[in-house]
Amino acid sequence: MNYKNLAQIVLDNVGGPANISGMTHCATRLRLNLKDRSKTNTDILNNTEGIISIIEKGGQYQIIIGTEVNKVYAELETIMSNNNSFANDNNNNNEDSNDSKNILSNIFSTISGIFTPLLPAFAGSGILRGLVLLATQAGILSEDSGTYAILTVTAMSVFYFLPVELAYTAALKFKVSPYIAVLIGGSLINPDFIALMGNQGNGALTSFLGIPVVLMSYAYTVIPIILSIWVYSYLERFLRRVIPSGLELVFVPLISLVIMVPLTIIAIGPIGVYGGEFIASVVNTLIESSGLLAGVVVGGGWNVLVMFGLHWAVNPIMINNIATLGYDYIVPLTFATNFAMMGAVFGVFLKTRNKKMKSYALSSVLTIAFAGITEPAIYGVAVKLKKPFIAAIIGGAIGGGFMGWAHVSSNAFVFGGLTTLSAFVGGEFMYAIIGLALSFAISAVLAYVLGFKDPITETSVSA
């Protein structure tokens, strides 16, 4: 695929650089905020090789490309950066681009933009953590060995240093200095700051200029640093407006650090920690009290959230659970959804007589199996043929219900596929395998039995 040409085609058919007020991408789709929707040529884009589908949600124009979206986005960024009108307009309107009517869209876009760059790190670390646990349970690796310690540190560092990593990605999203943001995040896990808590831990007290400070442990946390950098983005833009350009180099970072680190430690941090713990506690309590119902709802409905890009609102909860508790109940239910979609598309592969659809269905199955990415299957097969999507919902609900009933947990935040099954080691592994098998098999059988119409030829393919 020629990514540069595809990026140019996208740009030409969304109204050009001047019509884009903001852009980002997640694992499979370009997310564009457009000023004038009437300037788009959706039919042309839908028929462009390399583009799976186009959807619009919450005022956002989303172009589904698949797992190579980051390469197209990089080319698009290069083209856009060379367009002065876009750069100037984007800078001038950065604070005003979030219209109230697009608040929900902007929240999801922001969450996506912050977490997407870290997904490969989460996935690699999660798989490694599962393999280490598997080797330990199999007696291959001793918990007292240096090898175990080093591999555990390697797998868990991505979570320990979340305040630093998220500070960087949040700064890029909010368009402020990533280096000052990293210093703010680093301050929260500085050994000297941690030492202030002594043996008491969370809730220990100290003071700053006479102001009482409730100390918290910020390693492994998600929400505090994101809130902090969001506040910092307003502070930095204010400082750059009021401080003469010749003094910005010294005084913008100086004032930013002097204000933001204490403000985060005194107010923003504790609010974020307690808020995150409360949300996670509510979600986990609901799942523990009614695992079957939660499994049915999440297992059956997750693909709908993915279809509209709304799943990003839940991902931080899962990441927070893994980072703070060491396990999560929602991740397994997303596995059930993925395996259900994989099964439904496999049923299409078995039944379709359209060679192009058969080839695409097989590639979509493999994409889920080895990368845990469902969007190509959702938009390219399930939604297009309709009945396979229904099959996936039913299969996901049944498999998810079983896994929820069994309280299957995951020890890593990963996308559900064959390569990430190690995330279930130590968390009702056999129940997880049974639940995923149910999701896949039921969806495959239903997709095959319910039938569908092959694209292009419109030949009925039914039982």
PyMOL commands that set and color helices and strands:
alter all, ss='L'
color gray80, all
select helices_A, chain A and resi 3-12+17-19+37-39+42-46+69-81+84-92+100-137+146-160+162-174+178-188+191-195+223-242+245-289+291-308+310-313+315-325+330-351+355-371+375-385+387-405+418-424+429-450
alter helices_A, ss='H'
color red, helices_A
select strands_A, chain A and resi 20-25+29-34+53-57+60-64+205-208+211-214+452-453+460-461
alter strands_A, ss='S'
color yellow, strands_A
deselect
rebuild
show_as cartoon
